[in-house]
Amino acid sequence: MSFISSLSKVASNMSVIVKILPSIIDAIKVIENQYAETGKGKQKLELVRVILETAYSFAEDVGDTDFNDIWPMVSKVISGIVSVFNATGWNK
């Protein structure tokens, strides 16, 4: 894959993530409100993945990007969001 092709793929993936960002945040909030206990991050992340992957499979405006291709980026975004939320006490 050429450098330009790689950049194009990254830009496409980022575009999809920006499109689904509100859904990511909503899913995190719902799960955190329902399962506020600490130490369950891995299970919560898997639940967010199931929710997003299911919704993604019905989305019409995400192009031909496969969910598994963007999941590593999405999971890092989720980690960043959760870190900020935890640091700011958003759910207290």
C-alpha positions in Angstrom: 0.0 0.0 0.0 1.5 3.4 -1.0 1.9 6.2 1.5 -0.9 8.3 -0.2 -3.2 5.3 -0.1 -2.4 4.8 3.6 -3.1 8.4 4.3 -6.4 8.2 2.4 -7.4 5.1 4.5 -6.6 6.9 7.8 -8.6 10.0 6.7 -11.5 7.8 5.7 -11.4 6.0 9.1 -11.2 9.2 11.0 -14.2 10.5 9.1 -16.2 7.5 10.1 -15.2 7.9 13.8 -16.2 11.5 13.8 -19.6 10.5 12.4 -20.2 7.9 15.1 -18.6 10.0 17.9 -22.0 11.1 19.4 -23.1 7.4 19.4 -19.8 6.4 21.1 -20.3 9.1 23.9 -24.0 8.1 24.3 -23.1 4.4 24.7 -20.4 5.2 27.2 -22.7 7.3 29.3 -25.5 4.8 29.3 -23.2 1.9 30.3 -21.5 4.0 33.0 -24.8 5.1 34.4 -26.1 1.5 34.5 -22.8 -0.2 35.7 -20.9 2.4 37.7 -18.7 0.0 39.6 -15.0 0.3 39.0 -12.8 -2.5 37.8 -15.1 -3.6 35.1 -13.6 -1.6 32.2 -12.9 -4.6 30.0 -16.5 -5.8 30.2 -17.9 -2.2 29.7 -15.6 -1.8 26.7 -16.9 -5.1 25.2 -20.5 -3.9 25.7 -19.8 -0.6 24.0 -18.3 -2.6 21.1 -21.4 -4.8 20.8 -23.6 -1.7 20.8 -21.6 0.2 18.3 -20.9 -2.7 16.0 -24.6 -3.5 15.9 -25.6 0.1 15.1 -22.7 0.3 12.6 -24.0 -2.7 10.7 -27.3 -0.7 10.0 -25.6 2.6 9.2 -25.9 3.9 5.7 -23.4 6.7 5.7 -20.2 5.0 6.8 -19.1 4.0 3.3 -17.3 0.7 2.8 -15.2 0.9 5.9 -15.4 -2.4 7.9 -16.1 -2.0 11.6 -13.2 -4.3 12.5 -10.9 -1.9 10.6 -11.8 1.0 12.7 -12.2 -0.8 16.1 -8.6 -0.3 17.2 -9.0 3.5 16.7 -12.5 3.5 18.3 -11.3 1.7 21.4 -8.5 4.3 21.8 -11.0 7.1 21.4 -13.2 5.4 24.1 -10.3 5.1 26.4 -9.6 8.8 26.0 -13.2 9.8 26.6 -13.5 7.6 29.7 -10.3 9.1 31.1 -11.6 12.6 30.6 -15.0 11.7 32.0 -13.4 10.1 35.1 -11.0 13.0 35.6 -13.8 15.6 35.4 -16.3 13.6 37.5 -18.9 13.9 34.7 -21.1 11.2 36.2 -21.0 12.3 39.9 
